[in-house]
Amino acid sequence: MRRIMGVMLIIMLAMVAGCASDKFAEPDPQQAVVKFLRAVEQGKRTDLAHYLDFPAFIGRSDRDITLSDTIRTFANPEQILDDFSKGGLTYTRWMGMQRVVGKGEIMGDSALVEVSFVSKESGTQYYNKWGLRRYGDMWKIYSFGVLRPEEE
C-alpha cells in the first residue's frame, strides 16, 4: 500500500511539474508589453530582464527611450535595468506619463505593438511602435521605436 501511494505521489508530482509553465511565456506580444510596463511600474528588476532583448540595446546609440533629445548608450544589462528601475531616467520619465498599449501586429517571429505615452501636463502624445522578437514561447522587446509627436 505504501509503495502504491509513493508511486501515485511521484506521478502526481510529475504531472504538476509538466503542467507548470514559465510565467514569462506569453503567446501575445501585447500582453508581454503590458507585463513589461507593469514590471517597470512595480520595480521588478528580475521580471524586466525576461522581457528585454539585451543584446539589441547594448552599444546602440539610437534616439533616447526617455522621450527626450538625449542619446545614451548602454554598456551592459545592469545599466539597462538601472535605467528602468526607480530613480532611472527612463523610469522617471515614463512613470510621469500615462501609458497606453494599443494593438499589435505579428509577422512570423517578430511583432510590432503600439504604445503611447501621454504627458499629464501638456497632453502631448508620444506614439511608438515597439519591436518584439519571439524566443520560443516568449516575446522580448528589441526596440522601443520612439517617435516625436511631429513624426506620427
C-alpha positions in Angstrom: 0.0 0.0 0.0 2.8 2.4 0.9 4.5 1.6 -2.4 1.4 2.3 -4.4 0.9 5.6 -2.5 4.5 6.5 -3.2 4.2 5.8 -6.9 0.9 7.8 -7.1 2.6 10.7 -5.4 5.5 10.6 -7.8 3.1 10.5 -10.8 1.1 13.4 -9.4 4.2 15.5 -8.8 5.4 14.7 -12.4 2.0 15.8 -13.8 2.1 19.1 -11.8 5.7 19.8 -12.9 4.7 19.1 -16.5 1.8 21.5 -16.3 3.9 24.2 -14.7 4.7 26.9 -17.3 7.2 29.7 -17.5 5.4 32.7 -16.0 7.1 34.9 -18.7 5.9 32.7 -21.6 3.3 34.8 -23.5 1.8 34.0 -26.9 0.5 37.5 -27.3 3.1 40.3 -27.7 0.7 42.9 -26.5 0.4 41.1 -23.1 4.2 40.9 -23.0 4.4 44.7 -23.3 1.7 45.1 -20.6 3.6 42.8 -18.3 6.9 44.6 -19.0 5.3 48.0 -18.2 3.8 46.6 -15.1 7.2 45.3 -14.0 8.7 48.8 -14.7 6.0 50.4 -12.6 6.4 47.9 -9.8 10.2 48.0 -9.8 10.6 44.2 -10.5 14.1 44.1 -12.0 14.2 40.4 -12.3 11.0 40.4 -14.3 12.3 43.2 -16.5 15.2 41.1 -17.6 12.8 38.5 -19.1 11.1 40.9 -21.4 14.2 42.7 -22.8 16.4 41.5 -25.6 19.6 42.9 -24.0 22.0 42.4 -27.0 19.7 44.7 -29.1 20.3 47.6 -26.7 23.9 47.3 -25.7 26.2 49.6 -27.5 23.4 51.1 -29.6 23.0 54.8 -29.9 19.5 55.5 -31.1 17.2 58.2 -30.1 16.7 58.0 -26.4 13.9 55.9 -25.0 13.1 58.6 -22.4 11.3 60.7 -25.0 13.9 63.4 -24.9 16.7 64.6 -27.2 19.3 62.9 -25.1 21.1 60.0 -26.8 22.6 57.4 -24.4 24.5 54.2 -24.9 24.3 51.3 -22.6 27.4 49.2 -22.0 25.8 46.2 -20.1 22.5 44.7 -19.0 22.9 46.2 -15.4 22.9 49.7 -16.8 19.7 49.0 -18.7 18.0 47.5 -15.7 19.1 50.6 -13.6 17.5 52.9 -16.2 14.1 51.1 -15.9 14.3 50.9 -12.1 13.2 53.6 -9.6 15.5 56.6 -9.9 16.5 55.7 -13.5 15.9 58.3 -16.2 13.5 56.2 -18.3 11.6 55.1 -15.2 11.2 58.7 -14.0 10.0 60.0 -17.4 7.7 57.0 -18.2 6.1 56.9 -14.8 5.3 60.7 -15.1 3.1 59.9 -18.2 0.0 57.9 -18.9 0.9 54.7 -20.7 -1.5 53.2 -23.3 -0.9 49.9 -25.0 -2.6 49.6 -28.4 -2.9 46.9 -31.0 -0.2 44.6 -32.1 0.8 43.0 -35.4 2.5 39.7 -35.5 4.8 38.9 -38.6 6.2 35.5 -38.1 8.7 35.6 -35.2 8.5 39.3 -34.8 5.8 41.8 -33.8 5.1 45.5 -33.5 3.0 46.8 -30.6 1.6 50.3 -30.4 2.5 52.1 -27.2 1.6 55.7 -26.5 2.9 57.9 -23.7 0.7 60.9 -22.9 2.1 63.9 -20.9 -0.1 64.6 -17.9 0.9 68.3 -18.1 0.8 69.2 -21.8 -1.4 66.4 -23.1 1.3 65.7 -25.8 1.1 62.1 -27.1 4.2 60.2 -28.0 3.2 57.4 -30.3 5.5 54.4 -30.6 5.7 51.0 -32.2 7.8 48.7 -30.0 9.5 45.8 -31.8 9.4 42.3 -30.3 11.0 39.0 -31.2 9.7 35.6 -30.3 12.1 33.3 -28.5 10.2 30.0 -28.0 7.1 30.9 -26.1 8.4 34.3 -25.0 8.3 37.7 -26.6 11.3 40.1 -25.9 11.4 43.8 -26.7 14.3 44.7 -29.0 13.2 48.2 -30.0 11.1 51.0 -28.4 10.5 52.8 -31.7 10.2 56.2 -30.1 8.7 58.8 -32.4 8.4 62.5 -31.7 4.9 64.0 -32.0 5.7 65.6 -35.3 6.8 62.3 -36.8 3.5 60.5 -36.2 
